[in-house]
Amino acid sequence: MSDLSELQTAILADIASASDEAALEAVRVATLGKKGSVSALLSGLGKMTPDERKTEGAAINALKDSVNAALVARRAILKEAALEARLKTETVDVTLPVRARGLAQGRIHPVTQVTDELAAIFADMGFSIAEGPDIESDDYNFTKLNFPPDHPARDMHDTFFLNPGADGERKVLRTHTSPVQVRTMLSQKPPIRVICPGRTYRCDSDQTHTPMFHQVEGLVIDRSANLGHLKWILEEFLKAFFEVADVKIRFRPSYFPFTEPSVEVDVQCSRKDGEMRFGEGEDWLEIGGCGMVHPNVLKNCGLDPDVYQGFAWGVGIDRLAMLKYGMSDLRPFFEADVRWLKHYGFRPLDLPNLVGGLSA
Ligand code: DAH
């Protein structure tokens, strides 16, 4: 017995004096490891008589428990100390002056600016941001979104297909941000409220189309989400985005494989004297597509359509930027011409937010 308590005192002293996690691990290996001192005692139990085992076994197990507890406690202390030490060495001196040259010359690209504006507006409405990869499986880009096998969007003319991998699977550059809906429903439990901004790709190029462009997807899933909610959200979004007191929108029946019913959204505008204005006028401009998530899509993503329902929408980010900031050609967005960026870009520290103003 006294041997055991001596051993215990020695081990606990070693634990207490271990100065970092590696030293502590060495103590653990030397005691509870396969060839450790406590493990050796435990394996000796087999050779004892039943009576000895009863008393000795209990004592050795108590020793083991106390060593274990001391290790856990010491590890927590060392972890905390290591973190403290790291934080001390990694501090950033925020009082250092900003380099004026970078500030004066650098510009934020309008696509980044508009994406930040979207994030600020939807965060205020309780949405979080979801992301997915640019290289997507055919299954997530099309099949799970209820595209029939012969749907024209799968055609070579629209979609960039990658060469098949070793398993024969042919990936695609995602043609829209809708596969992020699939990823979100597969990985989160409703209620879901996300926006998914990101790059998308289609084999297309003219004044208003580029092979790579940007979309933002929205997705809301719960037990009672309906088109009325969707209309309100889009109106609130457009008011905040175009920084106007009121907008009218209208829904026109349309078709998307992944929504039923599907509608296209037009926003009220005026085109007087060649200038596009929102929140006034008699004209309409198409702004995106939306609808109630198709029951097949819910099922494909593991949700019971008898319990859950929801809506989704998709809008072009570049198009929003062109409308708000008055560019007529999309192609220069991606030509990396510094003169263009100087003219249309935003100052680096003027981050958009709802309090300070989005485009201020
Ligand atoms: N994915 C569509 C496209 O790229 C846009 C879209 C339409 C997204 C309707 C949606 C939606 O979520 O409900 O053309």
Residues whose N, C-alpha, C, O or C-beta is under 5 A from the ligand:
A	BS01	DAH	T175 H176 S178 G218 F256 T259 G289 C290 G291 A312 W313 G314
